[in-house]
Amino acid sequence: MGRYPDALVNAASGGDRDAIALLLTAAQPDIRRYARRACRSTSDVEDAVQETLIVLFRHLKGLRQAGYLSTWLFTVVTRHCLKLARAMLGLADDPEEAGVAARLAARPMNDLRIDLANAIQSLPDHYRAVVMLRDVQELTIDEIAAALAASRETVKARLHRARGLVREYLGS
């Protein structure tokens, strides 16, 4: 048994309100400790804690193994602290993506829709299927995995790669 009991994580991921409240309460001290280590500014600690709790709550249904929860929380906290530090310095999260986003925002909406449709159409079938199921039909990763008879990891990897290819297509 890890820091977070499997029964508690399973109940919370199943939607049990009491288990959700207990898990969020139990995770808070760890999240705060991680934020104190990862955030450069002490004023960012509480923001990182709150943002991480929100992410945890939103992703409860995707939790599968309690043993990895601490590592995942540390990663989420670290990313939030980095994001907050970059914002404080006035830097975009990813300068290259910020430039692409600005160029996309300047395009007329109809042109952007056509370009997006072309980008999705240009994807290999296995990537296109995942993007359509997730971003158009709004299925969960588990639902997509079941529909495609693939593992969660495969679906997540394909989705990540497909979105990257779409960004690359639109950014060129």
Order of alpha helices (4+ residues) and beta strands (2+ residues): alpha-alpha-alpha-alpha-alpha-alpha-alpha-alpha-alpha
